[in-house]
Structure formats: structure tokens, C-alpha cells
Amino acid sequence: MTLEETVGKILQIGELKIEVTGETVPCKLMNEVSEGLREALKPSWRGGITGSVINDCLVKKGDPVSWL
């Protein structure tokens, strides 16, 4: 999924809804896993997103993922 510039959007995973609040900035620990990983995760929000959970539910492997 494209994560870049999605602040304010709602990500749905199964019944779970998460409001995107920002980009996760890769930290220096990424390079301890693999040299160069931190730089590889910087473009296009590849490091992930942060968000606020809107509802309480169970997420299961295989649940569909979509933008609302």
C-alpha cells in the first residue's frame, strides 16, 4: 500500500480502523539489522506510519486492508 502523504486518512484492517497521524521516521537501530536499511526506508514513508486506533476489535491474519 502507498503510505506517503496519508495523514488524516483512515486505514481499515478487517474491522479495525486507524486514523493516520504521521510518518514513522526510521531510527539508527535499523542499520544494526542491516547496513543501509535506514536510508532505504526514508523515501516514500517506507518506514511506516503512526496512527490512532478508532475502534476496538480483533485483527486476524488474512484480513483485508483498505483505505476508507
C-alpha positions in Angstrom: 0.0 0.0 0.0 1.1 3.5 -0.6 1.6 5.2 2.8 3.1 8.6 1.7 1.1 11.7 2.4 -1.8 9.8 4.1 -2.2 11.9 7.3 -5.9 12.2 8.2 -6.9 9.1 6.2 -8.5 6.1 7.7 -6.8 2.7 7.3 -9.1 -0.3 7.7 -7.7 -3.7 8.5 -10.6 -6.2 8.8 -13.0 -4.3 11.1 -10.2 -2.2 12.7 -10.0 1.5 11.8 -6.8 3.6 12.3 -6.5 7.3 11.6 -3.1 8.1 10.2 -1.4 10.8 12.3 2.1 10.8 10.7 5.1 9.1 9.3 7.3 6.8 11.3 10.9 8.0 10.9 13.4 5.1 10.7 15.9 5.3 13.6 19.6 4.4 13.7 18.8 0.9 15.0 17.7 0.0 11.5 21.3 -0.1 10.4 22.0 -2.6 13.2 19.7 -5.0 11.4 21.2 -4.3 8.0 23.7 -1.6 7.0 21.9 0.9 4.7 18.4 -0.1 5.9 17.7 3.3 7.5 18.3 5.2 4.2 16.3 2.6 2.3 13.3 3.2 4.5 13.3 7.0 4.3 11.8 7.7 0.9 8.0 7.5 0.4 7.3 6.7 4.1 8.6 3.2 3.7 9.4 3.2 7.4 5.7 3.1 8.1 3.0 5.3 9.7 1.8 6.2 13.1 -1.9 6.4 13.9 -4.7 6.5 16.4 -6.9 3.4 16.8 -10.6 4.4 16.3 -12.3 1.2 17.4 -11.7 -1.9 19.4 -11.7 -5.2 17.6 -9.7 -8.4 16.8 -7.4 -8.4 13.7 -6.8 -11.7 12.1 -4.2 -12.9 9.6 -5.6 -12.5 6.1 -8.0 -9.6 7.0 -8.4 -7.3 4.0 -6.6 -3.9 4.2 -8.0 -0.8 2.5 -8.4 3.0 2.7 -11.7 4.4 3.6 
